[in-house]
Amino acid sequence: MRTEDGHDLRHHGDAEVRDDGGSLVDLAVNVRADTPPVWLREHIAASLGGLAAYPDGRAARAAVAARHGLPVERVLLTAGAAEAFVLLARALKVRRPVVVHPQFTEPEAALRDAGHTVGRVLLREEDGFRLDPAAVPEDADLVVIGNPTNPTSVLHPADVIAGLARPGRVLVVDEAFMDAVPGEREALAGRVDVPGLVVLRSLTKTWGLAGLRIGYVLAAPETVEDLQRAQPLWPVSSPALAAAEACVGPRAVAEAAHAAHRIAADRAHLLAGLARFTPAGLRVAGPSQGPFVLVRLERAFAVRRRLRELGYAVRRGDTFPGLDQQWLRLAVRDRGTTDGFLRALERAMTD
């Protein structure tokens, strides 16, 4: 879906590693490397013996509710966070939806597909892409924001986001990458004191389950009911339900917390390496708090193409409203992969 201003809202990181990109080192997709872990693969495989039965999501729904300290009536399981955006666009009766950009483009694409005219709030590079609550129109009855935001990697204060709540407004917060933030600080998942709050979580990024499609919505019971009515029967497969139940259990939560600290250390290593390109004009948006960083440099389009020739895939930034061809998004990887990438980046920028 290409908008009037030329942004391709349906271009995502996986496009960089399909077809001729399949052999490239992947810094384009924000799925944690070396996942799913063996124990999770074995747990999912064990569920295959029950495929003859229709999916029963009650246990997984209860597990998600327990993980966030909520009643099950406030939980809806979905086929990834992407399905949740479609359900919100189709089920909610809103007149003036607004999406805070730059951010994941699927919310706007889903709203447009459902026939909505979508307003945009464009956060500015000179402000560090931080949220300015005053920029959100008072009459917006649906506001969508990511936290931490893809692709800027900015983590907005929870109280600032909660301050966007208004009577009659649905406030959608995409927390797909929140479990990659140590301590999940600034999370709104589990809050019931914010009117109209809808929090989306994805289990595909941290656990490497993009091919399985599993996520969930946390919202008021009446909102959950509205979204559930828009879902087809049995929207989440039995293997995905098994994965959901496992990924919100104590063992998995502890493992994800450990991984978040490792990601933070690996991100610091990447940022230190990128700093040496500052004299050449490379700038990092931020401060970065997610498992990816956003960088700006002249000739980014040519650099990205040269990086592909050198064996590395990175995410183009010009498909995000508010960004142009000078931006690239880089996934955080282990130090060895990062060091190889930095050497390739030096060659690409020199070439």
N, C-alpha and C positions, 0 to 999 in steps of 0.2 A: 504494500500500500504506500504509494508516494503522495505526499501532501502538496498543497499548492506552492509551498516554498521549497519544494524539492527534497524533503526528508523522506527516506524510505523507512517507514515505521516497522516493516516486517523483516528488515535485515537484522540478524542477530549473530552472535559470535560464532555459532556453529557453521555459518556460511564460509568462514575463513578456512575451515579445515575439511570441508567436503570436497569430493572429486579430486582435483589436482593438489589439494592441500592435505590429503590424508597422511602423507609421510612427513609433514612438518612438525617441528617441536611446537606444542600448542601453548601460546600465551594469549589466545583470543577468547577462550571459553572459561568462564568463572566457576568451573567445577573443580573441587579439590582433587589434586593428583593422587594416584595410588588408592583410589576408592572404586567400588565399595570394599571394605575390609573383608578378610576371609570369613570371619564369624558372621557377618551380615549376609554374604553370598550364600553361606550354608543355611542360614535361617530362612532366607527366601526360597532356596531350593527345596527345603523341607515342606514348604507349603504347596508344592506342585501336586502332591498326591491328592489334594482336595479340590482340584480344578473342576471336577464334575458337579460340584455343588455351587449354587449361586453365592456370590460374595456376601458376607455378613460383617458389616463394619462396626458392630457394637463394641467389641473389645478394643479395637483401635481407637475409636472415638472416646471411650472411657480413659484410655491411656493418655491421649492428648490432653483431655480435660484435667487429669491428675497432674500431668507435667506442669500445667500452668495454674493449678489451684482453682479451677473453674468447674461449674456444673456442666454436664454433658450437653445441656440444651444450648450452650453458647459455643459449640464446636460443630463445624461442618468439614468433612473430609472431601478433598477435591483431587482431580487428576492434575496435580501440579498447581502452582500459583496462577499459571496462565488461564486455567479454566475458571478460577475465581474471578478474574477480571471480566471474562465473558459473562458470567452469571450476574455480576454487579451491573454491567451495562444493560443487560436484558431485563432484569427483574426489578430494578429500582426505578421508581417514577420520579425522575429528577428533571429539572428545567434548565439549570445552568451548571453543568459539570466543568470543573477546572482541574487541569493537571499541572503540577509544579515540575518544570524542566530545568536543566537536562536530567532525564531519568529514563528508566526502562520504558520503551515505547509501546509495549503491548497494551497498557491501560487505555491510552488514547486510541490505538487502533481498534480495540474492542468497542469503545464508546462510539466511534465513527461508524463501525459496521452496524451497530444497533440503531443508527439514525440520529445520533445526538450531534449537536453543534458543540465543539469542545473549545473552551477557553484555555489559554496558556499563561502561566506565570513563569517568566524566564529569569532564573537566578544568574548573577553576573560574576564573571571571572574576577573582576576587581574587588568583589566582596568575598572572595574565596568560595563562591557558590553556596554561601550560607543562606538559610531561609530568612527572608524578610516578611514577617507576618502581615505587615501593612500592605504588601503587594497583592495579597489574596483578596479578591472582591468580596465585599460584605454579603452580597446577594448570591454568592456561589452556594448551591445546596448539595454539591458533591465535590470534595477536594481530595486529590490523590497525591501522595508524596512517598518517596522511598527513604528508608533509614536503616543502615547507611545507604546512601544513594548510589545507584548504578547509573552512570559510569564515574561520577566525580569522587567517589569514596569518602564523601563528607558524612560525618555522624552528627545529626542535629540534636540539640538538647530535647529530651522528652517533654519537658515543661513547655518549651516553645511550640512544639507540635501540638501538644494537648491544648494550648491556648487558641488554636484554630477552631476548636469545637464551638458550635453555635446551636441554639434551638432550631430544629428543622434541617440541619446540615448533617450529611454523612461524611465522616472523616476517615478515609482509607489510608492506612499506613502499611506499605510493603516492607516487611522485615525479613525478606528472603535471605539476607546475609547477616542478620543480627547474631546468629550463633557463631559467626566467625569473629565477633568482637569479644575480647576478654571480659568476662563478667556480665556480658550482654547489657552493659550499662547503656542507659537511655532507651531501653526497651519499654514498649507500651503493652506488650502481650501480657495478659493476666489482669490488666486494669479494668475495673468496672465502674470507675467514677468519672469517666469521660463520656459525655452524651454523644451518641451517634458514632462511636468509635468502631471501626472494623480493622482488624489486624490480619494480615496475610503472612503465612509462613510457608517456606518451601523446604522439603527434605532432600531435594535433588542436588543441591550445590555442595553441602558439607559431606554428604554421604555418597556422592557419585551415582545418583539414581535418575539422571535425566532421561534415560531410556525407559524407566518404569513409570514415571509420572505420578508423583504423590506430593501433596501439600495439604494445607488446611486453612480455614477461616475461623477467627475468634470474633464474635459479635454478640449483640443482644439477641435473645431467643427469637423475637419477632423478625429480625433481619435474617437470622439463620433459616427460619421457616420460609421466608420469601425466596431466598436463594435456592433452598432445597427443592421448592416447587418448579424451579427453572431447570433443574438437573434431569437428565435421563435416568431411567432405572439402572441400578447397579453401576454407578459411574466410576467406581474405583475397583480395580481387579483384586482378587484374593492375594496374589503375591505382593501387590502394593500395600494392601492392608497389613499383611504380615510385616512388611518393612516399616510401616508407620508405627506399629506397636513396639517394634524393637528399637527404633531410632529415638523414641521419647522416653525409654526406660532409663533407670539410674546409671547403668553401665555406659550406655551410649551418651548420655548427657555429660558424664565425667570425661569420656573420650573426646567429645566435641570441645569441651572446655580446655583440655590439654592441647588440642589441635589449634584452637584460637590463639593461644600463647605462642605456639610455634609459627603460625602465620604472621603474627605481629613481628617476631624476630626476623623472619624471612623478608617481610616487607621493609623493615629497617635496612636490611642488607641491600635490597634492590634500590631503595632511595639513596643510600650512600653511594652506590655505583652510578646512579643517574646524576648525582650532584656534580660529577666531574665534567658533565656535558653542559653545565650552566654557561660557561664562557662561549659555547657554540650556539647559545640561544635556546636551549631546551629548558622549559619550565614545567614544574609539577604542580597540579592543582592540589588543594588540600587545606589543612593537613589530612593526609590519607588515613582512613581508619578501617577500610574494608579489605578484602582479599584481592584487591586490584588497585592500580593507580592510573590516573589520567595525566597525560603529558601533552604539552604543546610545543611544536617546533616547526620552523619553516620547512617547506618541501616535505611535509609529513607523508603525502601521498607517494612521492618517489621513494622515500625512505622505507615505507611499508612494502613497496614492491621489491626493493632491493633486499630487504630482510627475508622475503619469501624465497628469493634466489639463493640466499645463504642458509635456508632451512628453518626459518622461524615465522610463525603466524602470529600477528597481533591484530587487535580489533580496530577498525577504522572508526573515527568519531563523528564523521559528518552526517551520519544518519540520525543522530540525536538532536532534536530541536534545541537551539541555543548554542550549538557547536558548529564548526566548519571543518574544512579539509586539513586544518593545521593540528588536529587533535588525534591522539591514539590512546587506546586503553590497553594496559598491560596487566595480565594476571600475575599474581604473586606465586612463584614456584620455589623449589628448594634452591639452596645456594649454588650447587653445581650447575643446575639449569640456568640460573640467573647469570652466573659468571660467563657461561657460553653465550648467552643472549647479549650481554654487555659488550663482549668482544665483537659480535656480529653487528651490533648497533654502531660501534665505533667505525667499522668498515663501511656500513651503509651510509653514515653521515659524511664520511670522507669521500666516498665515491660520488 
